[in-house]
Amino acid sequence: MAIIAFAAGIWIAQYQPRLLSGTAQILLTAGLVIGGAALLHWYRSGVQRENLFRALVLLVALGVGFAWSEWRATWRIADELPREWEGRDIAVTGLVAELPEPSEQGVRFVFQVEEAAGPVPQRVLLSWYGKERGKSSASPPVVRPGERWRFTVRLKKPHGLVNPNGYDYEAALLERGVRATGSVRTGPPPALLERFVPRPMILVHRLRDAIRDRFSAALPGKEYAGVLIALAVGDQRAIPDAQWTVFRNTGISHLISISGLHVSMVGILVAWLVGKAWRRSSRRMLRLPAMKAAAAAGLVAAAAYAILAGMGIPTQRSLIMLAVVALALLGGRQPSGSQVLCLALVCVLAFDPWAVLAAGFWLSFGAVAILMFLLGGRVAAAKGWRAAVGSQLGITLATIPALIVLFNGFSLVSPLANALAIPLVSFVITPLTLLAIVLPLTGLLDLAHGLFGLLMVFLEWLAALPFAMWSQAAPPATLAGAAIAGVVWLMLPRGTPARSAGVLAILPMLAWVPERPAPGTFRMTVLDVGQGTAVHVQTARHELVYDTGPAYRQGSDAGARVVVPYLQAAGIARLDRLVVSHNDLDHSGGLSSVLAGTGVGDIAANFALEGGAEDGKERPLVRPCTAGGAWVWDGVEFRVLHPRSEELGRTSDNDASCVLRVAAPGGSALLAGDIERAAEQQLVDREGPALASTVVVVPHHGSKSSSGEAFVAAVSPRAAIHSAGYLNQFHHPHPSVLQRWSDSGATNWRTDGQGAVRVDVGARDVEIAGQRELAPRYWYGH
């Protein structure tokens, strides 16, 4: 229990809005040392009042976990880029430290800085593109782990998009020890100083890079080459999003990542082979028992595979557990399963206290704990296929609360998919893939690829079933906790009184629906999508999205990364209307992803949509978005103010933006697209006082070519929201624009500094909050 308390302390520390001061950390550490010494003295002198002693031990363990996490975070955050050095060209020399991430546009890699002409953190994440904006195309650069380069870079502090229930990129960078991100500049030209600098982990990454290249060359253009690369070296970036959707909908994603199952399988297989061979020699048996030789060989093999895979949390957990078992066998001991799991837990968190922020941490340790719970302590435990089926069903049931909290849904066809996928991937495809690393025979990879293709036929059929996925909004913590308790109660041994009552504790979570605005009110969320715009407007019974965010240079878009996940987390499966203000990529770049990931009633846009139906879906009706269009949903009025139909084709794309005003008795919001001063003046002349709005999503992200004096005076809002990317190259929003809105009496809100901005227009008042303030974390701003 002390280890559980230690883990709880680490978990609590990671959700603090700010770190303790240095003095507070010293005082806390001193108090824990004194408390621990007092407990040790109490223990040696003979424990009385055992319940109090145990409670104090748990309290000290909780404090140790909290303090350890605080100290680690303080040390890591101290290695930071000063804000005044952001956006400046800095000469750096160092090593390519990890496996690079190539793409069509360029390559991204972790760079270990050795020398720098400024205060640069030790580890930075650099992007090196094949061409710069506005310049002729060039082949993407190629870098290898262990190369020493001299670059001129432009850096910024770690910064990610912050949205409700969204992926926390800043936390992920903190866990990796990356304390700045940036790009490689073309002048002066980058210089390769040494082709290979040997270091222990660099040798591993160099090997991983070579294996990845060999697999790619052996399987050119093959559909599932990325899956085999992922199984071999843990690099999943070559797997297309469409395949991940199939894996997620069938519940087999854990098989594609190098998980504890794969590491354990390799260790057990090698141990079995070595043990079998060892018993053939009486001389070897006399020197060392076969069980000990098998344990040592299995541990070495599992460690080699885990290191080759990049040592993710599931592989760390499995390797540590195997190490504990192997060392115990070598020492003549037999630890219990719970002891092994707890030792793995404390080792993982001592090394990486940020692991508690990763979904894989909870799913990995949770799945092993569930298996131990199901298979241990039963009077008559099931065996053979009954045990396998029971374990799979038990894990599927037990992980439902975690999957809904972490991923807003779970696969209903997972037991059926895993029944075929687990044996085929774990005992056939993965061994063939690993054998191809040792034996460079193309036939092995072709066979593994063909078998996975046959598996995908079955998985795609399952994923296409209308009931394949259960999706819903992320539930409150109280309902999730009740569901976990219900699951535990359901899994108790037969004969437990009222065991089936556990279902009653699960149902509230499955039936939960987020609270919606009351009739006559609305909620508007300006999502943090970087340099672009995406806005969600919700009334009592209707949903509207205005713009879909930008297409990103790395190859994805805001629709897939932000808008669709946000809608899924909010429990929204269908939009009544999708408004796309104009065809610039920072506003329409995520359109195809939104259409593919969400049902859409109709689209309001003034340009022709490319392509046909998305994933077999019928293309929604497309209607013009021109002045005069109006409708009322649940007591909330929506009115298009611009452009007039006769202006289409006569103005720039920006000035042809669809301008939408949303009004309720308690307040109003103006969504102005990218209109510039000419269009603004037309609106002022046409609408006059009718432009006045409580909140405005500032036109053109705060560009100085927009937000003219007359327009600002006519709108006269209480809040001006600027949707812009952090340190974007256009320098939006412009200081003069910020000052203009401020002088008009508006409070400026910025998605690049405050994350997604939520506006609640009630019956009588308007409330505004930024996501970084609603859910603060100590790493924000560092």
N, C-alpha and C positions, 0 to 999 in steps of 0.2 A: 504493500500500500504506500510505502514511502516513495517508491519510484513513480507511482501514479500521481502522488502529491507534487513531486518534483516536476513532472510533465505539466501538471495543471498550473504551476507557477510560471513556467515558460509560456504557456498559452495565454495566461492573463497579461503578461508583460508585452506580448506582441500586439495587443489590442489597446495599449495605452495611447492617449492623444499626444503625449510628450514624455520624454525621458526624465528621470529624476535628475536633479542637480548633482554635481560631483560630490558635494558635501553630504547630501542625502544618501548617495550610494555608499560612501565610506561609512556613515553611521549605520546603515542597514547591514552592511557586511560585518562590521564590528559586533553588532547585536547578534547576528547569526552565529558568529564564532563563539561568543560568550554563551549563547543559548545551547549550542552544540556541546561545548565543554561541560556545561552544567548537566546536560542529559547523560553524557558519557560517565561523569562522576556518579550520578544517580544510579546508572545501570551497574557500575562496578561495585557500588556499596549495597546492592540488593534492592530491586524494584518493589516498591509498595504503591498501592493505588494504580494498578496497571492501566486502567482506562485513561486516567489523566496523563500517564507517561506516554501512551500511544498517541493520544491527541496532540501532545506537545511535539512528539517526533514528526507527526504529519505536518504540523504548523511550521517547524523548522525546515522540513523538506520542501514545502511550498515556497518558503522564503528564499531558500537556496536556488530553486529554479528561477524565481523572479529576479533575484540579484544577478545570477549568471547571465540571464538574457539581457539585463540592463547593461552590464559591463561589456558584453560582446557587442551590443548595438552601439554603445558609446565609442568603442575602439574603431569599429568599422566606419561609422559616420564621420569620425574625425578625419579620415582620409577623403577629403572632399575638394571639389573645385571651387575656389572663391567666386562669388557671383560677379565680381568685376572682371573676371577673366573669361566669362562666357562670351561666345561669338568672336573671339580674337584668334588670329592665326598664331599658332604655337608650333615650333619645331620640336619633334620628339624622336627618340631612338629607342627601339625595344624589340620584343619578340612576339610573333604570332603564337598565342599561348594555348589555343584550343582548336577544335575542329571548325574550320571556316564554314559559313553558310552561303553557298553560291546561289544566285538567282539570274534571271534574264537581264536585269539591269546592272548587276554588279556583284559584290561579295561583302558579307558582313562578318566580322571576326573580333574576338577578344584580344586586346593588345596589352602585353605586359611592359610597362614603361620602365626603361632603365635610365635614360637621361631626358631632360626636358628644359626648354628655355622659359620655364614658368612653373607655378605651383600646381602640377598635374597629379591626379591620383595614380596609384600604382597600377590599377586595372581599368581600362576604358574599352568601350564597345565602339568600334569604328565601322563605318560604311564607306566603301570605295566603289563608286559608280563608273560604268564604262563611258558615260558621256555626261556632260553638265548641261543644265537647262539652256536651250538655245544654241548649242554647239553641235557639230556634226557627230554622227554615231561612231562608236568605237567598240571593240570587243571587250566584254567584261574582264577585268583584271583577274589573275590567278595568284593566290597566295597559298603557302603550305605551312602547317604547324612547324615551329622551330626556326623559321626564317627570321633573320634580323634585318629590319628596315629602318630607314630614316624618312619620316613623313613630316609634312606641314599639315596640321589638323586644325579644325575649328570645333570646339567642344561646348557642351552645355551640361548642366547638372541633370541627374536622372529625372526624367519627367515622362509620365504616362497619362493616358486618358482616364478620367475618373468619372464613372457613371454608376447609378444604382445597380447593385448586384453585378457589377462588371469586373473584368479581369484587372488585377492590380499589377501593372507592369513595373511600377517603382519598387514594390515589394519583391518581385522576382529578380530585379537587378541587384537589390540589396543582398538577397540570399546568395547570389553568384559572386558577390564582392566587386561588382562593377559600379564604380562611383562617378562615372561621366560617360556620356555618349557623344558621338560627333561624326564628322566626315573627313575624308582625306582630300586635301586640296591638290589641284594639278600644278600649281606653281608655288615654289620651285618643284620640279618633278620629283616624285618618290624615288628613293635609291635603295636597291637591294644590297646590303652590306655583306651578309653571309647567308649561304643557302641552307645551312643546318647547324644549329647550336644544340648539342645534346643535353637534355635534362630528363629526369625520370618520367614525369608525366607527358612531356613533349614527345618522348619516344613512343608512348602509348598513342597519343593523338596522331602522330605521323603514321603509325601502323593503321589506325582507323581510317585515315585519309586514303592510304594506299588500297585498303580493302574496298572502300567505297568506290574509288575510281575503277578498280578491277571489276566489281560487280556491274557498274554502269556500262563499262565497255563490253562486258559479256552479255548484257541484256539490253541492247540499244533499242529504245522505243517501246520496250515491253511494258505492259500496263501495270504490272505488280512488282516491277523492279524495286520501287521505293519500299515495299513491304519487306522484301528480302534484305535490303540494306538495313532497315530498322531492326530486323531480327538479328543481324550480324553485329552491328556496331552501335545500335541505339539511336541512329540519326533518322528521325521521322519526317524531315522537311520535304522529302521527295514524294510523300504520299499526298495525292490530291484531296481537296476538301470533300469531293463527292464520295470518295472511298471512306473517309472518316465518318461521313453521315451514315453510311451503311453499317460501319462498325458500331457506332453509337446506338443506332436504332435496333441492333441485334444484341447489344451488350457484350461484345467481344473485344472492345478496345484494349482491355488488359492483356490480351494475347499478342497484340501487335507491338505494344511497348515491351521492352525487355523487362519482365516482371520477376518477382520472387519465384514464381512457378518455373520460369525458364532457368534461372540460376540454380534452384534446387534440383531441377531435372538433370542438369549437366553434372552437378556434384554427385548426385546419387548414381547416375549412369557410370561415371568414371570410377566411383567407389566400388560399385558392383563388379566392373570389369577387372579392376586391380585386385580385389579380394578373391575373385575366382581364379585369376592367374597365380596369386600368391600361394594359394592352398596347394598348388601343384608341386611345390618345392618344400620338402621337409627341412632343408637347411634354412630357407628364408623363414619358415614358421618358427624354428627354434630361436632365431635372432629377434623376430618381432611377430606378434600374433597378427593373423590376417585382418582381424577387425580394426586394429590400430593402423595397419598399413593402408587399408581401404579408407579409413577416416581421413588420414593425412592427404592421400592422393585426391580424394573428393574435394577437400577443402582447397587445395591448390588449384584444381580445375575450376571450381566455382569462383575463386578469387580472380583467376585470369579472365574468365568470361565477364564478371562484374566490372572489372577495370576496363576491359575492352568496350563494354557497353556505356561507359561514362559515369558509372556509380550514381545512378538516380536513387531516390528514396526507397522504392521497392527493392532494388538490388542491394542497397546498403542493409536494409532490414534482413533480407534473406541471407546475405553473406554473414552478417554478425550472428544470426541464429545458427547457421551451419558451423561457424567457428566455435561457438559455445559448445555445441553438441560434440564436435570433433575433438576439441581440447579436453572436454569431460571424459570422452571415451579413451583418449590417450592417457589421461590421468587415472583411469579406472573408476570413474564416477558416472552416475546416470541422473542428470538434472531433470526436473519436471518440465512439462511444456510451458507452464506459466512462468517459471524462473527464466527459461530461455527467452520468452517473449519480452519479459520485463528488462532483462539485460540488454536485449537488442534495442528496446525503447530508450533506455538511459544513454546508451552509446550513441545512437543516432542524434538525440537532442543535445547531448554534450558537444558533439562535433558541429551540429547545424541546428541551432535553436529556432531558425526561421522555417524549419520543416513543417511546423504545425500550421503554417499558412497554405500548404499545398494540399490539394484534394487527394493526391496519391498517398500522402502520409496516413490519412484517416482510413481510406479504403484498403490500403495494404495491411496495416496493423489490425484493422477491424475484421478483415476476411480471415486472417489467421486466428484471431481470438474466437471468432464464430466457429471455425472448424474444431478448435480445441474444446469449445463448449458443447458442440454437437456430438463429438466422438469420444469425449472423456466422461468418466463418472457414471456411465450407464450400466445397469445391471445386466442387460442383454443387448449389447451394441450390435447394430446391423453390420453385415459384412458383404464383400464383393460388390456386385452391381447395385444392390440395395443401399449400401453405404455411399456409393458414388452419387446415385440419384438423390438420396436424402441430403447429402452435403450440398449439392448444387442447388436444390430447392431451398435449403436453409439459408445459404448465402444470398440467394436472390431475394428472399423475404426479408432477411435481416438488414440488407443494405438499402432497402427502399427509402427509409427516412434520410439517410446520408445522400443518396442519389438525387432526391428531390431538393434537398437543401443546397447541394453543390452544383447540380446540373439541371434543376427544374424539370425532372422527369426520369423515368426508368423504362427499360425495355420489357414488354410483356412476353416477348418471344425469346428472351435470353436463355431460359433453361433448354429449350429445343436447339437453339443455335450453338450453345456451348457443349451440348451433348456430342455434337459432331466435331466442332472446332477445336475443343481442348485436346482430344487425343490426336487429331490429324496435325494440328500446328505444333503441339508440344513434343510428340513422339515420332513424327515423320518429317514435316517441313523444316522445323528448326534444326534437327540433327543433320539433315541434308545440307542446309545452309551453312552450318558450322563446319561440316566436313569439306565444303567447297572452299573454306578459308585455308585449310591445311593442304588440300589436294586441288590444285588449280584446274579442275576439270569442268568445262562448260556444261557438260551433260548433267552434272549434279544440280546446277542452278536451273537448267531448263526443266528438269523433272520437278524440282520444288516449285517453280513458277507455274507449271501446268497443273499440279495438284492444288495450288492455291486458287488458280482460275476456276477449277471445278468446285471448290468450296464457295467461291464468290457467287456462282450461279445459284446455289442454295440460299446464301445469305441475302442476296439481292431480292430473291423471291420473298423471303421472310420480311425484309425491311419494307417492301412495297405493300404489305398487308395493311389495311386501314386501322387495325387495332395494334400494330406493332409497338407503338410508343404511348405511354401515359405521360402527358405533359400538363403542367400546372404551374402556378406562381409559387415562388419561394415562400414557405410558410413562416410564421413567427416562431421564435425559439421555444416558446411554451408548448406549442402544438407538436413541434419536432421532438422535444424531450418526452412528451407523453407517448408519441408513436414509438420511440426507442424503447421505453419501458414496456409498451404493449408487445413489441417484437420479442423482447427478452422473456416475457411471461409466456408467450406462445411456444417458445423453444424449450421450456422446462420439460423434464421427463414426463412420460405418460403417467397418469394417476394424480398429477398435480391438480388440486381442486380448482374448478372454474378456469381451466387453462384457456379455453376458447374465448374467455372474456377479454383477452388481450386484443382481439379484433376491435373491440369498442374503443380502445385507446388509439388505434391507428386511424379509424374512420374520420375523426375531426380534421386531421391533417389532409387527408385525401379530398375532403369536401370543402376545404377552406377556399374562399374567394376574397381577393383584396377589396378593401372598402373603395367605393367609387364616389365621385362627386355627387352631391344632391342635385335634383332638377333645378335649373336656373343658375348653376355654378359650373365652373370648369377648372381643370388642372392642365397647365402647360409646362412641359419639360424641354428645355433647350439642351440637347445632348452635347457632351464634350466629344467632338469628332475630329479635333485638330483644325486645320485650315479649311473650313467648310461649314455647312449648315445642315442640321437635322433637328426637327422640332416635333414633339408629340403633343397633341391636344386631345384631352379626354373629357367627355361629358357623362351624364348619368348612364347612357346606354350606347354611346357611339365613340368611335376612335378615328382620329385623323393624324396623318403624318405629313408634315410640310418639309420637303426636300429629304434627300437620303444620304447626305454627306459625301466626302470626296473619295476618289480612287487613290490608293496609296502607292508610293513608288516601289514598295517591296513586293507588289503583285496582288495584294488583297484590296479590300475596300471597306468603307465605314458601314455599309449595309450588313456585311458578313461579320465584322468585328464588333460593331456597337449596336446598330439599330435592331437587328433580329434578336440577338441575345437579350437586349433590354426588354423587347416586347415579350419574349418568352418568359423572362423572370417576372414580368408584370402579369402573366397569365393571359396575354392577348394573342389569340390565334388568328384573328382576322381584322383587317382595317376596313372601315366603311368607305374611306376615301383617302387616296394618296395624291397630294398636290406636289408637283415638281415645278418650281418657279421658273427655271430656264435650263438650258442644256449645257451649261458650264460644268466641268467634271467635279468641281468642289461642291456642287449642289445635286448633281445627278449621278455621281460616280458609283453610288451604292444601289442604284435602281434595280439592276438585274438580281442582286442578292436578296433584296427585300421581296421582289416578286417570287423568287424561288423559295424563300423561307417562310412567307406569311401569305395568307389569303388576302386578297384585295378586291373590294367591291367595284370601285371604278377609279380611274386616274384622271386628274385635271392637269393638263399640260398643253403648251402651245408649240410643240415640236413633235415630229414623227418618232415613235419609239422603234428602235431597231430590234430585229429578231422576232421569233414567233413565241409560242407558248413555252413556259419554263417548266421543265421536268414533267411534261404531260399536262400541265395545267392550262386551262383555257385563258387566253389573254383577256384581262379586264377591259371593259368599255373605256375608251379614252374620249374625254370631252374637253372642249376649250376652256381655258382659265382666263376669262376676259371680264372687264368691268361690267357691272350689272348682274353678274351671277350672284345669287344669294340663296341661302337655305337656313332653316332653323332646326336644331337638334336639342331636344330636352330643355327648351326655354333659353337656349344660347343661340345668338344670331351669328352667322358666318356670311361675310360680304366681300366679294372681290372688287377692289377699287381700281386696279390697273393691271394690264394695259387695255385700252379700247381696241376692239377688233380691227378697226381701220388702221391702227398704228403698227400692227404686226408686219414685220418685214421692212419697215421703214426706219427702224431705230436699231441701235446696237443690242446685242443679246442682253447685256446688263440692264439697259433701260426698258427692255421688254419683259422684265421679271414680273411674275404674277405677285401682286401685293394683296394680302389677305388680312382683314380685320375681324377679330373675334370679340363679341361683346355680350356681356351678361349684366344684370342689374348691379352687381357688386364691383364691376371693373371691366376693363377691355385690354386687348393686346393687338399690336400691329406687327405683322410679319412682312418685311419690306424687301426680301430677296437681295439683289445686287443693284438696285436702281441707283443712278447717279444724279447729279444736280438738275439736269434737264428734266428728267422724269419727276424728280421731287417737286420742281416748280409747277409742272402740269398738275400734279396731285393737289398742291396747295391752291392753285387757281380753281380747280374743279370742285374740291371737297371743302376747302376752307375749314371752319370750326369742326366739321365732322371727322377730321383727321385726329382730333384729340384722343389720346389713349393713355391708359394707366401705365402700360408697359410697352416698350418697343424692342423688337429684335433689330438692332441697328443695321441699316443697309450697308452692304458691301464690306462687312466685317470691320467697320470703322475706318475705311479708307478715307483719305483726305479729299478724294473726288466726290464724296457723298456727304450726307449730313450737313447740308447748307443751312445758313442762319434762318431762312424763312421756314424751311421744313421742320427744323428743331423747335422753333417757336410755335408752329401750328400743332405739332404732336404734343408737346409739353408734358412728357411723362413723369411719373414718379421714379421709374427705373428704366435704365437703358442697358440692354444685354448685348455684349459684343462676343460673337462666336468666332474665335480665331485660334490659330495654332501657336504653341509656345515658341517664342523667338523665331517666328516665321520670317521668310525672306522679304516679304512685302512690308514688314514693320507695322502690321495692323494690330490693334487699332492705333491710329496716329494720335500723338499727344494733343494736337489742336482739336481733334474730334472729341476726345475724352473731356477736354476742358469746356468745349461748347455745350455738350450735354450736361456737364456738371453745373455750368453757369445757368442753365435753364431750370435748375432745381431737381434734376434727376440724379439718382445714385447709380454709378457705373458698376456693372457686373461683368466679369470676364470669365469665359469658360477655360482659358489657358491658366488662370490663377485660382479659380474657385470650383473647377469641375462643372458637371452638369448643373444647370440652374433651374430649380423647380419653382413655379409660380402657381399658387393656389388662390383662385378668384372665388371668394365666398359670397354669401348673400349680401354682406355689407362692407367687406374689407378684402385686402389683398395681402397675402403673405409670400415672402420670397426667401429662398435659402439656397446656398451652394452645397454641392455634395461633399466637398472637402471639409465643410464646416459641420454638416450633418453626421458624417462618419470620419472624424479626424484620426490620423495615424501619425506616430512620431517621425516617420521617415518623410512625410510630405514637406517639401521645401528644402530638403537636404540633398 
